[in-house]
């Protein structure tokens, strides 16, 4: 297949998988705070994460900023895991991209010259051993041997599936109608388009895209599962709906043990 420029370049991919989630989570936390203040107007919204580094050294973070750090740290950790596993696959398998011949520019078509299995005994061909690439761009040749799995597909599906779960958890309990479902659809459609573009741009085989998609979805599920466990155990909002919550929060004081506590007495780590 002929070489084509990527419809979704690496720059666009970084924007979709790093910048967009950061802005999305930041705006969500701002709107969540405004909603909680409106719903619980008499309740203090000055909860703090207290990180005890040493006995006399304590770092305090307000609830909103702390939540944002936790969400984005979990997201970035999962994204890093996705990229590492994807690179391991690319380096280990070394599958040729559909556009390999156009990038390699071999001396003659090796499929026609060397793929006569009955006469040559070759069941597959190794660049540099069975034929020589005439293209002087060595980096382009190396890149064209990293087809499996699709890095664009694994990254974008991890990012968008994580945001779909994020919307389901933090948006669906607000009276927003079909707005959460619309954003979830946009996330999935974006991931679907990016994955398909890798096939139409002759960058990957369909099985490469499928493997990347499955990889991204699995890691997104595991990452958000453990993030959700954290919030179920240590969430400030569990205090908001208790009777006389404001009075209780004034009475509570931070415990003396533990490395990471909230000022209202909720142990966070």
C-alpha positions as CSV (number, residue, x, y, z in Angstrom):
1,X,0.0,0.0,0.0
2,X,1.2,3.6,-0.7
3,X,2.6,5.7,2.1
4,X,0.2,8.4,3.4
5,X,0.5,11.1,5.9
6,X,-1.5,10.4,9.1
7,X,-4.9,11.9,9.3
8,X,-4.5,12.1,13.1
9,X,-0.9,13.1,13.7
10,X,1.1,12.5,16.9
11,X,0.5,16.1,17.9
12,X,-3.3,15.7,17.6
13,X,-3.1,12.5,19.5
14,X,-1.2,14.2,22.4
15,X,-3.9,16.9,22.5
16,X,-6.7,14.3,22.6
17,X,-5.1,12.0,25.2
18,X,-3.3,14.6,27.5
19,X,-4.7,18.1,27.1
20,X,-8.4,17.3,26.5
21,X,-8.7,15.0,29.6
22,X,-7.0,17.5,31.8
23,X,-9.3,20.3,30.7
24,X,-12.3,18.0,30.9
25,X,-11.5,16.9,34.5
26,X,-10.7,20.5,35.5
27,X,-14.0,21.9,34.2
28,X,-15.9,19.0,35.8
29,X,-14.4,19.6,39.2
30,X,-15.3,23.4,38.9
31,X,-18.9,22.6,38.0
32,X,-19.1,19.9,40.6
33,X,-18.0,22.3,43.3
34,X,-20.5,24.9,42.1
35,X,-23.3,22.2,42.2
36,X,-22.3,21.1,45.7
37,X,-22.3,24.7,47.0
38,X,-25.8,25.3,45.5
39,X,-27.2,22.0,46.8
40,X,-25.6,22.3,50.3
41,X,-25.5,26.1,50.7
42,X,-25.1,25.8,54.5
43,X,-22.3,23.3,54.4
44,X,-18.7,24.3,54.6
45,X,-16.8,23.6,51.4
46,X,-13.4,24.0,52.9
47,X,-12.4,20.3,53.3
48,X,-8.7,19.7,52.9
49,X,-6.4,16.9,52.1
50,X,-3.5,16.8,54.7
51,X,-0.3,15.1,53.5
52,X,1.9,14.4,56.5
53,X,5.5,14.2,55.2
54,X,7.2,14.5,58.6
55,X,5.9,15.2,62.1
56,X,6.3,18.9,61.7
57,X,5.8,19.1,58.0
58,X,2.3,19.0,56.6
59,X,1.0,20.0,53.2
60,X,-2.6,21.0,52.9
61,X,-4.6,20.8,49.6
62,X,-8.2,21.9,49.3
63,X,-10.6,19.2,48.3
64,X,-11.1,20.4,44.7
65,X,-7.4,20.6,43.9
66,X,-6.8,17.3,45.7
67,X,-9.5,15.6,43.7
68,X,-8.1,16.9,40.5
69,X,-4.6,15.7,41.3
70,X,-5.9,12.2,42.2
71,X,-8.0,11.9,39.0
72,X,-5.3,13.1,36.7
73,X,-2.5,11.1,38.4
74,X,-4.6,7.9,38.0
75,X,-5.3,8.8,34.4
76,X,-1.7,9.5,33.6
77,X,-0.5,6.3,35.3
78,X,-2.9,4.2,33.2
79,X,-1.9,6.1,30.0
80,X,1.8,5.4,30.8
81,X,1.0,1.7,31.3
82,X,-0.8,1.6,27.9
83,X,2.1,3.2,26.1
84,X,4.7,0.8,27.7
85,X,2.7,-2.3,26.9
86,X,2.1,-1.0,23.3
87,X,5.9,-0.3,22.8
88,X,6.8,-3.8,24.1
89,X,4.5,-5.3,21.5
90,X,5.9,-3.1,18.7
91,X,9.5,-3.9,19.6
92,X,8.9,-7.6,20.2
93,X,6.7,-8.4,17.2
94,X,8.1,-6.1,14.6
95,X,5.3,-6.6,12.1
96,X,5.6,-4.7,8.8
97,X,3.1,-1.9,8.2
98,X,0.9,-2.1,5.1
99,X,3.0,0.7,3.6
100,X,6.3,-1.0,4.2
101,X,7.3,-1.6,0.6
102,X,6.7,2.0,-0.3
103,X,8.8,3.2,2.6
104,X,11.6,0.6,2.1
105,X,11.8,0.9,-1.7
106,X,13.5,-2.5,-2.3
107,X,15.4,-3.5,-5.4
108,X,12.5,-5.3,-7.1
109,X,9.2,-6.5,-5.5
110,X,10.3,-9.1,-3.0
111,X,6.8,-10.7,-2.9
112,X,7.1,-11.5,-6.6
113,X,10.8,-12.4,-6.6
114,X,11.2,-14.3,-3.3
115,X,7.8,-15.6,-2.2
116,X,7.9,-18.7,-4.3
117,X,7.8,-21.0,-1.2
118,X,8.2,-24.3,-3.2
119,X,11.5,-23.1,-4.8
120,X,13.0,-20.9,-2.1
121,X,11.6,-22.4,1.0
122,X,10.8,-18.9,2.4
123,X,7.6,-18.7,4.4
124,X,8.3,-15.0,5.3
125,X,10.9,-12.4,4.3
126,X,13.3,-10.5,6.6
127,X,14.4,-7.0,5.5
128,X,18.1,-6.7,5.2
129,X,18.5,-10.5,4.9
130,X,16.4,-11.6,2.0
131,X,16.2,-8.2,0.3
132,X,17.7,-4.7,0.7
133,X,15.9,-1.4,1.2
134,X,17.2,1.4,-1.0
135,X,15.6,4.1,1.0
136,X,18.3,6.0,2.9
137,X,15.9,7.1,5.6
138,X,16.7,4.4,8.2
139,X,14.4,5.8,10.9
140,X,11.5,5.6,8.4
141,X,12.2,2.0,7.7
142,X,12.5,1.1,11.4
143,X,9.2,2.9,12.1
144,X,7.5,1.0,9.2
145,X,8.3,-2.2,11.1
146,X,6.2,-1.3,14.2
147,X,2.7,-2.2,13.1
148,X,1.5,-4.4,16.0
149,X,-0.3,-3.2,18.0
150,X,-1.6,0.2,17.0
151,X,-0.4,2.9,19.4
152,X,-2.9,5.4,18.2
153,X,-5.8,2.9,18.9
154,X,-4.6,1.8,22.3
155,X,-4.0,5.4,23.5
156,X,-7.2,7.0,22.2
157,X,-9.4,4.1,23.4
158,X,-7.8,4.2,26.8
159,X,-8.4,8.0,27.0
160,X,-11.9,8.0,25.7
161,X,-13.1,5.0,27.6
162,X,-11.7,6.4,30.8
163,X,-13.6,9.7,30.1
164,X,-16.8,7.7,29.4
165,X,-16.5,6.1,32.9
166,X,-15.6,9.5,34.3
167,X,-18.8,11.1,32.9
168,X,-20.9,8.2,34.1
169,X,-19.6,8.6,37.7
170,X,-19.4,12.4,38.0
171,X,-22.1,13.6,35.7
172,X,-25.0,11.2,35.6
173,X,-26.2,11.9,39.1
174,X,-26.7,15.6,38.2
175,X,-30.0,16.6,36.5
176,X,-28.4,17.1,33.1
177,X,-30.7,15.0,30.9
178,X,-29.0,13.5,27.9
179,X,-25.9,15.7,28.1
180,X,-23.8,13.0,29.8
181,X,-24.8,10.5,27.1
182,X,-24.0,12.9,24.4
183,X,-20.5,13.5,25.7
184,X,-20.0,9.7,26.1
185,X,-21.1,9.2,22.5
186,X,-18.6,12.0,21.3
187,X,-15.8,10.2,23.2
188,X,-16.5,6.9,21.6
189,X,-17.0,8.3,18.1
190,X,-13.6,10.1,18.5
191,X,-11.8,6.9,19.4
192,X,-13.6,5.0,16.6
193,X,-12.6,7.6,14.0
194,X,-8.9,7.7,15.1
195,X,-8.7,3.9,15.0
196,X,-10.3,3.6,11.6
197,X,-8.0,6.4,10.2
198,X,-5.0,4.1,11.0
199,X,-6.3,1.6,8.5
200,X,-7.3,4.1,5.8
201,X,-4.0,5.8,6.1
202,X,-2.2,2.5,5.5
203,X,-0.4,2.6,8.9
204,X,-1.9,-0.6,10.4
205,X,-3.6,-3.8,9.5
206,X,-7.1,-4.2,11.0
207,X,-5.8,-6.7,13.5
208,X,-3.3,-4.2,14.8
209,X,-6.1,-1.7,15.4
210,X,-8.2,-4.4,17.1
211,X,-5.4,-5.4,19.4
212,X,-4.7,-1.8,20.3
213,X,-8.4,-1.1,20.9
214,X,-8.8,-4.1,23.3
215,X,-5.6,-3.2,25.1
216,X,-6.7,0.4,25.7
217,X,-10.2,-0.6,26.9
218,X,-8.8,-3.2,29.3
219,X,-6.3,-0.8,30.9
220,X,-9.0,1.9,31.1
221,X,-11.4,-0.4,32.9
222,X,-8.7,-1.5,35.5
223,X,-7.5,2.1,36.0
224,X,-11.0,3.5,36.7
225,X,-11.9,0.6,38.8
226,X,-9.2,1.3,41.3
227,X,-9.8,5.0,41.1
228,X,-13.5,4.3,41.9
229,X,-12.4,2.2,44.9
230,X,-10.4,5.1,46.3
231,X,-13.4,7.4,46.1
232,X,-15.8,4.9,47.6
233,X,-13.5,4.6,50.6
234,X,-12.2,8.1,51.1
235,X,-14.7,10.5,49.4
236,X,-15.5,13.8,51.1
237,X,-19.0,13.8,49.6
238,X,-20.0,10.9,51.8
239,X,-20.3,13.5,54.5
240,X,-22.5,15.9,52.6
241,X,-25.8,14.0,52.9
242,X,-25.5,13.1,56.6
243,X,-27.9,14.7,59.1
244,X,-26.4,17.7,60.8
245,X,-23.4,17.3,58.6
246,X,-22.1,20.8,59.2
247,X,-22.3,20.3,62.9
248,X,-20.5,16.9,62.7
249,X,-17.8,18.3,60.5
250,X,-17.1,21.0,63.1
251,X,-16.9,18.4,65.9
252,X,-14.5,16.1,64.0
253,X,-10.8,16.7,64.2
254,X,-8.0,15.1,62.4
255,X,-6.7,11.9,63.9
256,X,-3.1,11.7,65.0
257,X,-2.1,8.6,63.0
258,X,-2.0,8.1,59.2
259,X,0.0,9.7,56.5
260,X,-2.7,11.2,54.4
261,X,-5.9,12.6,56.2
262,X,-8.7,15.0,55.7
263,X,-9.3,17.9,58.1
264,X,-12.8,16.5,58.7
265,X,-11.4,13.2,60.1
266,X,-11.7,11.1,56.9
267,X,-8.6,9.0,56.5
268,X,-7.6,9.2,52.8
269,X,-4.7,6.8,52.6
